[in-house]
Amino acid sequence: MLYIIGLGLGNEKDITVKGLEAVKRCKKVYMEAYTSLLSFGLSSDGLSTLEKLYGKPVILADRETVEEKADDILMEAHESDVAFLVVGDPFGATTHTDLVVRAKKLGVDVKVVHNASVMNAVGVCGLQLYRYGETVSIPFFTETWRPNSFYEKIQRNRMLGLHTLCLLDIRVKEPTLESLCRGRKQYEPPRYMTIRTAIEQLLEVEQTLGESVYSEDTTCVGFARLGSEDQMVVAGSMKQLLMVDFGEPLHCLVIVGETHPVEGEMLGFYTLGGGK
Ligand SMILES: C[S@@+](CC[C@H](N)C(=O)[O-])C[C@H]1O[C@@H](n2cnc3c(N)ncnc32)[C@H](O)[C@@H]1O
């Protein structure tokens, strides 16, 4: 059996009782380490905290392991109980659906243990989860690669008066260009996009495409470290949020659509300067 278990957003204590029981039953425990980050990080200390709680070793599964060696994990799950841990909810990232599809094709039984995800934790600011349009991902721009497909999606959401959740790029275990040329992989230090970089890129794309989908005066909400003791939620215009130091990762951003009076009232508690 393959157990895909959500760990929630905060720290090791956010696993559900059901999830913990499943982990304890499993012979091998993998932890997905590229679509998110537990608040205590993925340092060896972070892992050992998990290992202490579970009473067994946890194997870090980076993107390469999951994409290239998924079949090995699935074959193990054919023979015995294997846990695959995901920060947040297993379906809060698109990648894990693929693992389930592969498991089903190989005849491996799968059980999912859900948990809180960034997709619902953003509800804390008072904007109704029912009033969101398509979620977008904002990738890090490079000198030569400045994709803007998120712009059209935000445009569609805003035409319907819907809010847009922007998930921000995470780069972990990215091989350096030099090392690729030399044929021996060395990795860049991990990078997590900040709200400031996301807004700068959003405004750059607005300037390039010029369809007035949003502007520096558009109201947004910035979120950092949701689910942790020191989480931050701040509402304000893009221009105002550019000045806020949201601190450590992870960050995400919501572009606010039309608001219901109750949404507006709740948002007021998080608005810079106390709102209107
Ligand atoms: C693929 S998504 C979500 C993955 C996770 N499985 C979940 O369900 O929450 C990863 C992105 O969500 C956002 N994110 C995830 N956890 C967050 C948190 N605790 N606080 C703020 N943003 C978060 C970041 O923008 C991050 O790059």
PDBQT file of the ligand as one rigid body, heavy atoms in Angstrom, charges set to zero:
ROOT
HETATM    1  C1  LIG A 301       2.856  23.698  -4.751  1.00  0.00    +0.000 C 
HETATM    2  S1  LIG A 301       2.257  24.844  -3.628  1.00  0.00    +0.000 S 
HETATM    3  C2  LIG A 301       1.539  24.024  -2.260  1.00  0.00    +0.000 C 
HETATM    4  C3  LIG A 301       2.027  22.740  -1.779  1.00  0.00    +0.000 C 
HETATM    5  C4  LIG A 301       1.435  22.058  -0.586  1.00  0.00    +0.000 C 
HETATM    6  N1  LIG A 301       1.277  20.672  -0.956  1.00  0.00    +0.000 N 
HETATM    7  C5  LIG A 301       0.129  22.559   0.013  1.00  0.00    +0.000 C 
HETATM    8  O1  LIG A 301      -0.881  21.850  -0.101  1.00  0.00    +0.000 OA
HETATM    9  O2  LIG A 301       0.089  23.626   0.633  1.00  0.00    +0.000 OA
HETATM   10  C6  LIG A 301       3.694  25.598  -3.047  1.00  0.00    +0.000 C 
HETATM   11  C7  LIG A 301       3.558  27.091  -2.999  1.00  0.00    +0.000 C 
HETATM   12  O3  LIG A 301       2.500  27.450  -2.129  1.00  0.00    +0.000 OA
HETATM   13  C8  LIG A 301       2.847  28.589  -1.340  1.00  0.00    +0.000 C 
HETATM   14  N2  LIG A 301       2.894  28.129   0.056  1.00  0.00    +0.000 N 
HETATM   15  C9  LIG A 301       2.982  26.863   0.494  1.00  0.00    +0.000 A 
HETATM   16  N3  LIG A 301       2.971  26.818   1.840  1.00  0.00    +0.000 NA
HETATM   17  C10 LIG A 301       2.878  28.109   2.257  1.00  0.00    +0.000 A 
HETATM   18  C11 LIG A 301       2.819  28.721   3.535  1.00  0.00    +0.000 A 
HETATM   19  N4  LIG A 301       2.867  28.003   4.642  1.00  0.00    +0.000 N 
HETATM   20  N5  LIG A 301       2.709  30.078   3.594  1.00  0.00    +0.000 NA
HETATM   21  C12 LIG A 301       2.669  30.821   2.460  1.00  0.00    +0.000 A 
HETATM   22  N6  LIG A 301       2.716  30.273   1.234  1.00  0.00    +0.000 NA
HETATM   23  C13 LIG A 301       2.816  28.954   1.123  1.00  0.00    +0.000 A 
HETATM   24  C14 LIG A 301       4.195  29.086  -1.831  1.00  0.00    +0.000 C 
HETATM   25  O4  LIG A 301       3.990  30.113  -2.772  1.00  0.00    +0.000 OA
HETATM   26  C15 LIG A 301       4.776  27.805  -2.440  1.00  0.00    +0.000 C 
HETATM   27  O5  LIG A 301       5.695  28.077  -3.439  1.00  0.00    +0.000 OA
ENDROOT
TORSDOF 0
